[in-house]
């Protein structure tokens, strides 16, 4: 495991090295990161004061942004990632290329919470998550790297043991 200056989070080199160097075909990444930074400006976070923005890109290039929206009843708040995904789903999108996540943290890359990881996994594990810093640097990981051995829609289709009731 390699520590990529992400605090206590360790990510494997195999999971990130091949995807973190931009190529000419990656000219859409920087604009996506910028949109996630802009999205955090709309965050409603009067309690935590922790702004988060997200920019989600579908395979056809359509981008949906989201920000965190807190609530006095804390568990009713929404994360930026879930806001962006919900906006996309409400417009008929179900397949995504990547999501970029931004915050104001300067020393560490912003990461997704466990709930958002599961929410993203609902729509496949094979899409990129760009965890950023305000200076534009980022780490790129796949959803399945962030949530290994995850429960997904395919699990619901698997054969189940009988209930054993008579």
Rosetta blueprint (number, residue, H / E / L):
1 X L
2 X E
3 X L
4 X L
5 X L
6 X L
7 X L
8 X L
9 X L
10 X L
11 X E
12 X L
13 X H
14 X H
15 X H
16 X H
17 X H
18 X H
19 X H
20 X H
21 X L
22 X L
23 X L
24 X H
25 X H
26 X H
27 X L
28 X L
29 X H
30 X H
31 X H
32 X H
33 X H
34 X H
35 X H
36 X H
37 X H
38 X H
39 X H
40 X H
41 X H
42 X H
43 X L
44 X E
45 X L
46 X L
47 X L
48 X L
49 X L
50 X L
51 X L
52 X E
53 X E
54 X E
55 X E
56 X E
57 X E
58 X E
59 X L
60 X L
61 X L
62 X L
63 X E
64 X E
65 X E
66 X E
67 X E
68 X L
69 X E
70 X L
71 X L
72 X L
73 X L
74 X H
75 X H
76 X H
77 X L
78 X E
79 X L
80 X H
81 X H
82 X H
83 X H
84 X H
85 X H
86 X H
87 X H
88 X H
89 X H
90 X H
91 X L
92 X L
93 X L
94 X L
95 X L
96 X E
97 X E
98 X E
99 X E
100 X E
101 X E
102 X E
103 X E
104 X L
105 X L
106 X L
107 X L
108 X L
109 X L
110 X L
111 X L
112 X L
113 X L
114 X H
115 X H
116 X H
117 X H
118 X H
119 X H
120 X H
121 X H
122 X L
123 X L
124 X L
125 X L
126 X L
127 X L
128 X E
129 X E
130 X E
131 X E
132 X E
133 X L
134 X L
135 X L
136 X L
137 X L
138 X E
139 X E
140 X E
141 X E
142 X E
143 X H
144 X H
145 X H
146 X H
147 X L
148 X L
149 X L
150 X L
151 X L
152 X L
153 X H
154 X H
155 X H
156 X H
157 X L
158 X L
159 X L
160 X L
161 X L
162 X L
163 X L
164 X L
165 X L
166 X L
